[in-house]
Amino acid sequence: MIVALLLIVGLCLGSFVNALVWRLHESSGLKAQTSKQKGKRLSARDLSILKGRSMCPECHHELAPWDLVPILSWLWLRGRCRYCHQPISWQYPLVELLTAGLFVASYLWWPFTFHGLGLYYFVFWLLFLVGFMALAVYDLRWQLLPNKIIYPLTGLAVVQLAGAIAFHHVGWQAVLTALWGIVIASGIFYVIFLVSRGEWIGGGDVKLGIILGVLLGGPLMSLLMLFVASCLGTLAGLPLLLAGKRKVRVPFGPFLLLATVFVTLFGASIIHWYKAQLAL
């Protein structure tokens, strides 16, 4: 029952991620719009997350409720807009499925209990997953981690930590642990950013490291996250190097986010196993 509920909620929030990412990107170029663009000219209200109505990204026609059912609408319309018949990107159903999959996977492999502090963290974790998915999609498409997503997630991380201290009595040691996580996850990136003058890594990754450091807590989990992200990035970039595409830039943000999900769910077990091996 819970898995089915998380699946449905994940699909709906995945649809929200698609709308959020598109609206944020369109809003960033709102002033550059001209009347020659395809579809109607959009206003700030049209692109508002709260006030805007769902529309086709190609012709900007307002969508009916039956056009908005996650996955099913895309399949029913055979991946094309009902009104302009232009193809609808595979991104839309894929993001919906991935978000739902992450929700279910997090429930199945959640490393804490589902009551008290563990349940508190799980609810926040689902919110972070939505933000992570939005950041990953945006970074993959436009190689940018927008502040309009980064800053709310930073605030959410602070609220989670403050709530854990105030209502679940985790103690101020949790603040020190979070600070250590920030030093590792964000501090290393900041040094690289300064040394390379922004050539090797972007400022968005530095800001993202603050969020991830708070969530992971402590230097070991943060170091493990960086290690996993580096391995994933190397595996993804190796085929491009072998193909001679050395100038192709691969955004690092999605690998950091994927590594954070992996370490959150399995990191404690991996570190425990590693310490056990050292003790032998």
Backbone bond lengths (Angstrom), bond angles and torsions (degrees), N, CA, C in turn:
res aa  C-N    CA-C-N  psi(-1)  N-CA   C-N-CA  omega(-1)  CA-C   N-CA-C  phi
1 M - - - 1.464 - - 1.529 110.39 -
2 I 1.346 115.98 -47.81 1.461 120.42 -179.62 1.523 110.71 -65.54
3 V 1.339 116.51 -39.77 1.461 120.63 178.82 1.525 110.41 -62.31
4 A 1.330 116.99 -43.59 1.463 121.19 179.22 1.529 110.78 -62.69
5 L 1.331 116.34 -41.77 1.463 120.93 179.40 1.530 110.62 -63.81
6 L 1.329 116.45 -44.74 1.463 120.22 179.17 1.520 110.98 -65.01
7 L 1.315 116.65 -34.49 1.460 121.08 177.90 1.524 110.69 -63.27
8 I 1.329 116.18 -46.58 1.470 120.77 -179.21 1.528 110.55 -66.18
9 V 1.335 115.86 -46.44 1.474 120.05 179.59 1.519 110.41 -62.58
10 G 1.335 116.57 -41.03 1.453 120.30 179.18 1.515 112.48 -63.04
11 L 1.328 117.55 -40.82 1.461 121.12 177.48 1.534 111.10 -62.55
12 C 1.318 116.12 -43.45 1.473 120.51 -179.54 1.533 111.03 -65.64
13 L 1.337 116.18 -43.16 1.460 119.14 -179.93 1.526 111.31 -72.20
14 G 1.336 117.14 -28.19 1.462 119.67 172.53 1.519 111.39 -63.63
15 S 1.332 116.31 -38.69 1.461 121.04 175.13 1.525 110.23 -63.67
16 F 1.334 115.98 -39.21 1.465 120.59 176.64 1.527 110.80 -62.67
17 V 1.329 117.09 -39.48 1.470 121.20 178.82 1.526 110.11 -59.52
18 N 1.321 116.62 -45.75 1.465 119.93 179.01 1.523 111.57 -58.55
19 A 1.320 116.57 -44.65 1.464 120.61 179.76 1.525 110.95 -66.26
20 L 1.332 116.54 -41.55 1.458 121.16 -178.58 1.523 111.01 -62.15
21 V 1.315 116.00 -47.99 1.462 120.35 -177.73 1.530 110.82 -62.28
22 W 1.318 116.64 -45.86 1.463 119.97 -179.05 1.524 111.48 -64.16
23 R 1.326 116.38 -43.56 1.467 120.00 -178.40 1.527 111.47 -66.01
24 L 1.334 117.08 -40.01 1.462 119.76 178.85 1.522 110.88 -63.68
25 H 1.317 116.56 -42.29 1.460 119.06 -179.58 1.523 111.35 -68.33
26 E 1.321 116.93 -42.78 1.464 119.77 178.50 1.521 110.58 -64.47
27 S 1.324 117.15 -37.11 1.470 120.58 179.43 1.524 111.17 -64.49
28 S 1.342 116.16 -35.51 1.463 119.54 -179.16 1.522 111.89 -65.40
29 G 1.331 117.41 -25.48 1.458 120.59 179.24 1.511 113.19 -110.41
30 L 1.332 116.21 21.63 1.468 120.41 -174.73 1.525 112.16 -60.88
31 K 1.324 117.33 -39.70 1.457 120.52 -176.89 1.531 112.12 -69.96
32 A 1.341 114.84 -21.16 1.462 118.20 -177.66 1.521 112.81 -89.28
33 Q 1.325 117.05 -1.41 1.456 120.02 -178.17 1.529 110.92 -68.39
34 T 1.301 115.22 144.37 1.470 120.77 176.72 1.513 109.09 -128.12
35 S 1.283 115.93 166.11 1.464 120.35 -178.97 1.521 111.81 -70.66
36 K 1.341 118.46 -11.09 1.450 122.09 -179.75 1.519 112.61 -82.24
37 Q 1.339 116.80 -9.22 1.448 119.61 -179.02 1.521 110.71 -69.00
38 K 1.349 113.77 153.14 1.465 119.62 178.82 1.524 109.52 -64.33
39 G 1.331 116.24 140.85 1.452 120.84 178.54 1.519 111.28 78.80
40 K 1.323 115.11 178.45 1.460 119.01 -178.42 1.525 110.55 -72.19
41 R 1.304 114.86 155.14 1.455 120.07 178.00 1.516 109.08 -74.38
42 L 1.329 116.29 129.59 1.458 121.25 -174.03 1.517 111.45 -91.45
43 S 1.319 115.00 146.04 1.460 121.55 176.27 1.527 109.04 -106.40
44 A 1.315 115.59 172.13 1.456 120.20 178.10 1.531 110.43 -61.98
45 R 1.321 117.35 -34.51 1.457 120.80 178.60 1.534 110.62 -66.90
46 D 1.337 116.19 -39.82 1.466 119.65 178.51 1.514 111.58 -58.88
47 L 1.340 116.76 -36.41 1.456 122.20 -175.26 1.517 113.17 -94.23
48 S 1.321 117.44 2.05 1.455 121.22 178.61 1.527 110.35 -67.04
49 I 1.328 116.11 136.54 1.461 120.89 178.61 1.524 110.49 -66.35
50 L 1.323 116.67 -34.99 1.458 121.04 -175.86 1.531 112.96 -89.26
51 K 1.329 117.50 -36.19 1.460 120.79 -172.84 1.525 113.97 -104.74
52 G 1.317 117.06 -23.33 1.454 120.34 -176.07 1.521 112.66 -72.41
53 R 1.326 117.03 149.40 1.455 122.53 177.14 1.523 109.70 -96.04
54 S 1.324 116.33 150.53 1.461 120.76 179.49 1.520 109.78 -63.28
55 M 1.341 115.98 137.92 1.463 120.68 -176.58 1.516 110.68 -145.90
56 C 1.309 115.58 162.11 1.456 121.72 175.18 1.526 108.25 -69.28
57 P 1.343 119.21 131.38 1.461 120.47 179.72 1.523 113.66 -68.64
58 E 1.334 117.35 -14.00 1.463 120.71 -179.37 1.528 111.95 -94.41
59 C 1.339 117.03 -58.66 1.468 119.83 -176.07 1.526 112.79 -97.45
60 H 1.347 117.22 -9.61 1.468 123.47 178.05 1.522 113.04 67.01
61 H 1.328 116.95 18.80 1.463 120.59 176.47 1.524 108.66 -72.53
62 E 1.338 116.49 136.33 1.465 120.36 178.92 1.530 110.00 -63.77
63 L 1.310 116.60 135.16 1.454 121.62 -175.73 1.525 110.97 -91.19
64 A 1.318 115.12 145.22 1.471 121.44 176.45 1.530 109.01 -82.21
65 P 1.334 117.05 160.82 1.471 119.78 -179.57 1.521 113.68 -54.62
66 W 1.338 117.52 -35.81 1.463 120.14 -178.39 1.531 112.30 -75.24
67 D 1.331 116.70 -7.41 1.469 120.21 174.40 1.519 111.83 -87.61
68 L 1.330 116.63 -5.62 1.463 120.69 -169.10 1.526 113.65 -111.49
69 V 1.312 118.26 7.10 1.465 120.54 179.34 1.525 108.37 -73.09
70 P 1.331 118.16 118.71 1.471 119.98 -176.98 1.529 112.57 -53.29
71 I 1.298 116.57 138.18 1.460 126.33 178.09 1.530 111.44 65.83
72 L 1.341 117.75 -54.99 1.462 121.50 -172.31 1.527 112.09 -63.19
73 S 1.331 117.07 -41.93 1.469 119.64 179.57 1.525 110.57 -63.44
74 W 1.336 115.84 -41.51 1.460 120.18 179.81 1.528 110.70 -62.85
75 L 1.327 115.96 -42.69 1.465 119.86 179.36 1.529 110.99 -67.49
76 W 1.327 116.44 -42.33 1.459 120.64 -177.78 1.526 111.08 -63.38
77 L 1.323 115.93 -38.41 1.465 121.09 -179.22 1.525 112.14 -87.37
78 R 1.335 115.92 2.55 1.467 121.72 179.28 1.527 111.94 56.32
79 G 1.329 114.34 39.18 1.453 119.72 175.21 1.511 115.32 70.17
80 R 1.340 117.65 25.13 1.459 120.90 178.59 1.530 111.09 -132.92
81 C 1.313 115.40 151.12 1.463 120.44 177.93 1.520 109.91 -66.62
82 R 1.319 117.55 138.53 1.465 122.29 179.85 1.532 111.52 -65.96
83 Y 1.350 116.35 -24.61 1.459 119.56 -170.12 1.536 112.93 -102.44
84 C 1.342 116.88 -45.26 1.464 118.83 -178.81 1.527 112.21 -105.04
85 H 1.338 116.31 -8.46 1.461 123.20 176.80 1.526 113.59 64.06
86 Q 1.336 116.56 16.49 1.460 119.87 175.41 1.530 109.14 -77.88
87 P 1.345 117.41 149.51 1.473 119.92 179.46 1.528 111.67 -61.76
88 I 1.306 115.70 140.57 1.468 122.67 174.16 1.523 107.33 -98.96
89 S 1.305 116.98 125.35 1.460 122.17 -173.46 1.529 112.61 -54.74
90 W 1.343 115.14 147.42 1.466 121.12 173.24 1.522 111.86 -61.50
91 Q 1.334 115.67 -17.46 1.469 118.81 179.83 1.516 111.50 -55.43
92 Y 1.312 117.82 -38.79 1.463 121.24 -171.66 1.531 112.56 -64.74
93 P 1.321 120.34 -55.17 1.470 118.19 177.76 1.525 112.64 -68.98
94 L 1.342 116.96 -31.25 1.465 120.05 -178.75 1.522 111.05 -65.27
95 V 1.328 116.89 -45.09 1.469 120.60 179.38 1.524 110.63 -64.56
96 E 1.321 116.79 -38.97 1.470 120.10 177.82 1.528 110.78 -61.92
97 L 1.331 116.79 -44.67 1.468 120.90 -179.54 1.530 111.14 -67.08
98 L 1.327 116.73 -42.40 1.464 120.16 -179.17 1.530 111.39 -64.75
99 T 1.313 116.81 -41.96 1.472 119.90 179.02 1.523 110.45 -63.10
100 A 1.334 116.91 -44.88 1.461 120.40 177.44 1.529 110.78 -63.20
101 G 1.335 116.50 -39.87 1.458 120.42 179.14 1.514 112.03 -63.97
102 L 1.326 117.18 -40.10 1.465 120.70 177.98 1.524 111.72 -65.97
103 F 1.317 116.82 -37.90 1.466 120.71 177.49 1.529 110.28 -61.20
104 V 1.324 115.52 -48.53 1.466 119.87 -177.83 1.527 110.82 -67.62
105 A 1.347 117.06 -43.62 1.464 120.87 179.74 1.525 110.97 -61.61
106 S 1.320 116.55 -39.05 1.468 119.94 179.59 1.521 110.84 -64.35
107 Y 1.318 116.57 -37.91 1.467 120.05 177.66 1.532 111.39 -67.88
108 L 1.322 116.69 -42.25 1.461 120.49 -176.47 1.531 112.39 -70.34
109 W 1.338 116.52 -34.39 1.465 119.88 -175.88 1.528 112.99 -115.44
110 W 1.319 116.78 22.46 1.462 120.29 -179.93 1.529 109.46 -61.27
111 P 1.335 117.99 124.92 1.473 120.33 -173.95 1.525 114.86 -79.40
112 F 1.327 117.49 -3.72 1.459 120.80 -179.41 1.532 109.62 -115.27
113 T 1.306 115.99 -178.86 1.463 120.59 177.14 1.528 109.39 -81.15
114 F 1.324 116.12 171.94 1.461 120.82 178.66 1.533 110.74 -109.52
115 H 1.284 116.04 38.04 1.471 120.59 171.47 1.518 107.69 -146.24
116 G 1.318 116.08 157.50 1.451 120.57 179.88 1.517 112.83 61.88
117 L 1.321 115.35 -131.82 1.460 121.63 -176.64 1.529 111.73 -63.20
118 G 1.324 117.38 -36.97 1.460 120.52 -179.75 1.514 112.15 -62.56
119 L 1.337 117.54 -42.62 1.463 121.69 177.80 1.521 110.61 -67.59
120 Y 1.318 115.91 -38.45 1.467 121.70 178.19 1.532 109.96 -58.47
121 Y 1.314 116.14 -48.04 1.461 120.45 179.53 1.533 111.32 -65.85
122 F 1.317 117.38 -35.68 1.467 120.51 -177.54 1.526 110.90 -65.68
123 V 1.311 117.50 -41.70 1.470 120.71 178.98 1.527 110.01 -61.79
124 F 1.322 116.33 -45.28 1.459 119.50 177.50 1.521 111.15 -64.75
125 W 1.318 116.23 -37.71 1.456 120.74 -179.25 1.526 111.59 -59.60
126 L 1.321 117.80 -40.59 1.456 121.10 178.08 1.535 110.78 -62.20
127 L 1.326 116.16 -38.72 1.465 119.72 177.10 1.527 110.68 -65.33
128 F 1.324 115.81 -41.22 1.463 119.06 178.44 1.525 111.00 -64.36
129 L 1.321 117.34 -36.81 1.463 120.01 179.33 1.529 111.65 -60.20
130 V 1.319 116.28 -39.10 1.465 120.28 177.87 1.535 109.59 -62.30
131 G 1.339 115.88 -46.63 1.462 119.61 178.02 1.515 112.43 -64.20
132 F 1.336 116.72 -39.78 1.467 120.52 178.66 1.526 111.38 -62.02
133 M 1.314 116.13 -42.08 1.460 119.95 179.94 1.531 110.21 -63.60
134 A 1.327 116.72 -41.76 1.465 120.39 178.56 1.530 110.80 -62.89
135 L 1.327 116.92 -43.27 1.460 120.43 178.93 1.523 111.09 -63.95
136 A 1.324 116.85 -42.86 1.461 120.68 -178.31 1.526 111.19 -63.03
137 V 1.332 116.61 -44.87 1.464 120.34 -179.68 1.527 110.48 -63.94
138 Y 1.316 116.29 -45.16 1.468 120.42 -178.79 1.522 110.41 -63.40
139 D 1.323 117.15 -43.42 1.460 121.08 -178.25 1.523 111.48 -67.42
140 L 1.325 117.23 -38.71 1.456 120.44 178.62 1.527 111.78 -66.44
141 R 1.318 116.99 -36.90 1.466 120.36 -176.57 1.526 112.57 -83.19
142 W 1.343 117.06 -39.58 1.461 118.93 -172.63 1.526 113.44 -127.88
143 Q 1.337 117.53 8.24 1.458 122.83 176.73 1.531 111.79 51.46
144 L 1.317 113.72 51.72 1.460 120.70 179.92 1.523 108.89 -152.73
145 L 1.326 115.58 139.09 1.462 121.87 173.14 1.527 106.91 -107.01
146 P 1.329 117.88 96.84 1.469 121.00 -170.61 1.528 113.03 -67.34
147 N 1.316 114.87 140.36 1.466 120.96 178.59 1.520 112.08 -62.38
148 K 1.329 117.11 -27.85 1.464 119.95 -178.82 1.532 112.10 -67.45
149 I 1.328 117.16 -13.46 1.461 120.85 172.12 1.520 109.97 -105.46
150 I 1.336 116.29 -39.93 1.467 121.30 -178.09 1.531 111.54 -60.37
151 Y 1.320 117.21 -47.68 1.466 120.07 -174.57 1.534 113.00 -65.77
152 P 1.346 119.16 -45.46 1.471 117.86 175.82 1.529 112.93 -61.12
153 L 1.330 117.74 -36.84 1.463 119.79 177.87 1.520 111.37 -67.32
154 T 1.329 116.70 -35.50 1.470 120.25 175.79 1.523 110.26 -62.92
155 G 1.340 115.82 -44.85 1.463 120.05 176.70 1.514 111.71 -61.82
156 L 1.330 116.92 -39.18 1.462 121.07 179.22 1.525 110.77 -64.70
157 A 1.335 117.45 -37.72 1.462 121.17 178.18 1.528 110.80 -64.71
158 V 1.330 116.06 -39.93 1.467 120.74 178.32 1.524 110.28 -66.00
159 V 1.334 116.99 -42.60 1.467 121.55 179.04 1.531 110.24 -62.47
160 Q 1.322 116.56 -42.68 1.468 119.39 179.27 1.520 111.03 -60.99
161 L 1.334 116.48 -45.48 1.463 120.84 -179.40 1.526 110.76 -65.12
162 A 1.335 117.14 -43.58 1.461 121.18 -179.87 1.523 110.76 -64.32
163 G 1.325 117.60 -40.70 1.454 121.27 178.89 1.513 112.41 -66.12
164 A 1.332 116.21 -37.85 1.471 119.91 178.01 1.517 111.01 -64.03
165 I 1.339 115.99 -36.76 1.469 120.34 179.40 1.529 110.81 -73.26
166 A 1.330 116.32 -42.79 1.459 120.47 -173.80 1.528 113.30 -76.32
167 F 1.324 117.31 -39.27 1.464 120.19 -170.99 1.523 114.43 -110.81
168 H 1.333 116.84 -18.74 1.466 119.05 -177.58 1.525 112.45 -118.39
169 H 1.335 116.15 4.97 1.462 122.23 170.02 1.528 112.47 53.78
170 V 1.338 116.46 46.46 1.466 118.96 177.73 1.523 112.10 -77.70
171 G 1.332 116.99 -14.78 1.458 120.37 178.46 1.517 112.55 87.94
172 W 1.330 114.06 157.52 1.462 119.40 -178.33 1.516 112.29 -71.03
173 Q 1.321 117.14 -8.70 1.457 120.09 173.91 1.536 110.54 -60.03
174 A 1.333 115.39 -28.56 1.460 119.66 179.00 1.529 111.28 -63.25
175 V 1.341 117.24 -33.13 1.464 120.63 177.95 1.519 110.19 -66.48
176 L 1.339 115.97 -43.57 1.466 119.81 178.93 1.525 110.88 -63.71
177 T 1.332 116.09 -39.42 1.465 120.31 178.03 1.524 110.88 -63.26
178 A 1.336 115.56 -42.68 1.465 119.86 178.73 1.526 111.10 -63.83
179 L 1.324 116.62 -39.81 1.462 120.29 179.14 1.525 111.42 -63.03
180 W 1.331 116.42 -40.07 1.458 119.92 176.70 1.527 110.07 -63.37
181 G 1.313 116.26 -39.62 1.457 119.82 177.32 1.512 112.07 -61.88
182 I 1.345 116.28 -39.83 1.466 120.97 179.10 1.520 110.53 -66.37
183 V 1.332 116.24 -42.54 1.467 120.45 -179.95 1.525 110.75 -57.33
184 I 1.335 116.69 -41.91 1.463 120.31 -179.08 1.528 110.92 -76.74
185 A 1.329 116.77 -53.68 1.465 120.89 -172.08 1.522 112.74 -69.77
186 S 1.328 117.36 -37.88 1.458 120.48 -177.76 1.528 112.61 -101.98
187 G 1.339 115.97 -35.39 1.463 119.77 -176.36 1.512 113.28 -61.88
188 I 1.331 116.71 -42.21 1.462 120.27 179.42 1.526 110.27 -62.77
189 F 1.324 116.14 -42.76 1.462 119.77 178.91 1.531 111.28 -64.59
190 Y 1.326 115.57 -37.05 1.462 119.21 -179.38 1.524 111.14 -63.63
191 V 1.331 116.09 -41.13 1.467 120.69 178.04 1.532 109.85 -63.32
192 I 1.329 116.58 -45.24 1.471 120.56 179.12 1.524 110.53 -62.73
193 F 1.330 115.76 -39.58 1.466 121.05 179.52 1.530 110.52 -61.92
194 L 1.336 116.45 -43.05 1.465 120.35 -179.86 1.522 111.30 -68.31
195 V 1.325 116.84 -45.42 1.462 121.34 -176.94 1.533 111.05 -63.15
196 S 1.345 115.83 -42.13 1.468 120.18 -176.70 1.521 113.11 -90.00
197 R 1.335 116.19 -2.96 1.469 121.38 -177.17 1.527 111.27 55.84
198 G 1.331 114.73 39.61 1.453 120.87 176.28 1.506 115.29 81.54
199 E 1.348 118.13 7.47 1.460 120.74 -178.27 1.523 112.12 -82.84
200 W 1.312 117.72 -36.24 1.460 121.25 -174.71 1.525 112.38 -89.89
201 I 1.309 115.34 -29.33 1.460 119.18 -177.41 1.525 108.52 -151.23
202 G 1.322 116.43 147.52 1.456 120.46 -175.64 1.523 113.30 -90.75
203 G 1.318 115.09 162.80 1.461 119.84 178.07 1.515 112.55 -64.56
204 G 1.338 116.24 -27.55 1.454 119.69 178.23 1.513 112.51 -63.51
205 D 1.335 117.13 -35.25 1.466 120.47 177.89 1.522 111.00 -66.64
206 V 1.328 116.50 -34.98 1.467 120.79 177.41 1.525 110.07 -63.65
207 K 1.332 116.37 -45.26 1.471 120.76 179.12 1.527 110.64 -66.49
208 L 1.332 116.25 -40.29 1.463 119.95 178.79 1.515 110.71 -61.66
209 G 1.340 116.66 -35.88 1.462 120.62 179.26 1.519 113.19 -59.15
210 I 1.329 116.91 -30.85 1.472 120.21 178.04 1.523 109.93 -63.62
211 I 1.317 116.08 -46.30 1.472 120.89 179.66 1.516 110.53 -62.51
212 L 1.327 116.15 -48.07 1.459 120.55 -176.56 1.519 111.19 -66.17
213 G 1.327 116.95 -35.51 1.462 120.28 178.04 1.512 112.25 -63.51
214 V 1.338 116.53 -40.62 1.468 120.50 178.11 1.527 110.47 -65.96
215 L 1.320 116.66 -43.02 1.462 120.35 -177.28 1.523 111.88 -67.43
216 L 1.324 116.25 -44.85 1.461 119.69 -176.03 1.527 111.36 -75.46
217 G 1.326 116.26 -41.87 1.449 119.90 177.31 1.519 112.81 69.05
218 G 1.308 116.50 126.79 1.453 120.29 176.32 1.512 113.36 82.96
219 P 1.339 116.05 152.45 1.467 120.35 -175.72 1.527 114.36 -70.26
220 L 1.341 118.17 -34.17 1.454 119.89 -175.84 1.532 112.02 -65.34
221 M 1.314 116.58 -46.89 1.467 120.09 179.50 1.528 110.82 -64.75
222 S 1.333 116.95 -38.93 1.459 120.48 179.21 1.522 111.33 -66.93
223 L 1.342 116.61 -41.95 1.464 120.13 177.80 1.525 111.10 -63.83
224 L 1.318 115.94 -40.39 1.465 119.79 178.23 1.524 110.24 -63.73
225 M 1.323 116.66 -40.03 1.471 120.23 178.24 1.526 110.75 -61.98
226 L 1.333 117.28 -43.98 1.461 120.35 179.27 1.522 111.60 -64.46
227 F 1.322 116.16 -37.89 1.460 120.67 178.52 1.530 110.91 -64.27
228 V 1.328 116.21 -47.63 1.463 120.51 -179.59 1.527 110.29 -64.11
229 A 1.340 117.46 -42.60 1.467 121.03 179.67 1.523 110.97 -62.69
230 S 1.328 116.75 -39.82 1.468 120.59 179.31 1.522 110.84 -65.66
231 C 1.324 116.86 -40.34 1.464 120.65 177.64 1.526 110.89 -63.48
232 L 1.320 116.01 -44.21 1.466 120.08 179.25 1.526 111.10 -63.90
233 G 1.346 115.98 -42.92 1.455 120.15 179.35 1.520 111.99 -63.79
234 T 1.338 116.37 -38.60 1.466 120.62 178.43 1.519 110.89 -65.35
235 L 1.323 116.40 -44.17 1.468 120.37 179.41 1.525 111.50 -62.22
236 A 1.333 116.04 -37.23 1.463 120.02 -179.43 1.527 111.76 -74.84
237 G 1.335 116.48 -34.86 1.459 120.14 -176.77 1.514 114.34 -84.56
238 L 1.333 116.91 -21.66 1.464 120.25 -177.08 1.530 113.32 -59.07
239 P 1.348 119.61 -45.82 1.468 119.11 178.28 1.526 112.91 -59.23
240 L 1.348 117.08 -35.02 1.463 120.22 178.61 1.523 111.05 -67.29
241 L 1.348 116.41 -39.45 1.462 120.29 178.35 1.524 110.84 -65.82
242 L 1.323 115.74 -42.13 1.463 119.86 -179.82 1.523 111.15 -65.97
243 A 1.333 116.10 -29.26 1.465 120.40 178.89 1.527 112.26 -83.91
244 G 1.348 116.26 -0.26 1.455 120.38 178.28 1.506 114.66 82.92
245 K 1.332 117.03 9.91 1.472 120.83 -179.27 1.519 109.99 -92.09
246 R 1.321 116.07 68.37 1.460 121.48 -174.59 1.531 113.15 -75.92
247 K 1.313 117.14 -19.98 1.458 120.03 -177.34 1.527 113.19 -92.81
248 V 1.333 116.89 -1.72 1.459 120.27 178.49 1.530 109.29 -75.28
249 R 1.315 116.09 125.29 1.471 120.59 -179.14 1.531 109.80 -91.59
250 V 1.317 114.79 126.82 1.466 120.89 178.76 1.528 108.21 -106.81
251 P 1.318 118.78 118.58 1.472 120.30 -179.83 1.520 111.22 -63.46
252 F 1.327 115.86 137.52 1.464 121.32 -176.38 1.524 112.02 -90.68
253 G 1.335 116.77 -19.27 1.457 120.62 -177.33 1.516 114.65 -53.43
254 P 1.348 119.23 -49.02 1.462 119.70 -179.97 1.517 114.14 -58.90
255 F 1.340 117.19 -34.11 1.460 120.16 178.65 1.528 111.16 -70.55
256 L 1.333 116.30 -37.30 1.464 120.01 175.66 1.527 110.56 -62.65
257 L 1.317 115.96 -42.79 1.462 120.40 -177.95 1.525 111.23 -68.86
258 L 1.332 117.21 -42.41 1.464 120.64 177.94 1.520 110.45 -64.60
259 A 1.327 116.66 -40.58 1.463 120.43 178.10 1.525 111.02 -64.59
260 T 1.323 116.97 -36.43 1.469 120.55 178.51 1.520 111.11 -64.31
261 V 1.322 116.68 -41.57 1.467 120.24 177.17 1.526 109.77 -61.53
262 F 1.326 116.96 -46.83 1.463 121.31 -179.50 1.526 111.46 -61.24
263 V 1.326 116.55 -46.74 1.473 120.40 -177.01 1.527 110.92 -69.42
264 T 1.319 117.68 -36.90 1.471 119.82 178.07 1.525 110.92 -60.65
265 L 1.323 116.42 -41.59 1.461 120.52 -176.24 1.537 112.49 -82.22
266 F 1.335 117.14 -35.73 1.465 119.28 -171.73 1.528 114.12 -124.79
267 G 1.334 117.33 -5.18 1.457 120.75 -174.32 1.516 114.36 -60.31
268 A 1.332 117.03 -44.57 1.469 119.92 -178.22 1.521 110.91 -61.36
269 S 1.320 117.16 -39.89 1.470 120.64 179.04 1.522 110.80 -67.02
270 I 1.325 117.51 -39.77 1.459 120.98 179.36 1.522 111.04 -65.02
271 I 1.331 116.68 -44.70 1.466 120.31 179.71 1.522 110.55 -64.88
272 H 1.330 117.65 -40.66 1.465 121.10 177.60 1.527 110.54 -61.31
273 W 1.342 116.45 -43.08 1.468 120.41 178.65 1.518 110.78 -63.60
274 Y 1.334 117.12 -42.48 1.454 121.31 -178.60 1.536 111.26 -64.25
275 K 1.326 116.72 -42.80 1.459 119.76 178.24 1.522 111.23 -64.26
276 A 1.340 116.14 -35.62 1.464 120.24 178.25 1.524 110.78 -64.96
277 Q 1.336 116.60 -37.05 1.453 120.32 179.52 1.532 110.80 -68.49
278 L 1.327 116.12 -36.40 1.457 119.53 178.34 1.528 111.87 -67.79
279 A 1.338 115.49 -29.26 1.467 119.63 -177.78 1.524 112.11 -78.11
280 L 1.329 117.91 -14.50 1.475 120.74 -178.50 1.523 111.10 -69.78
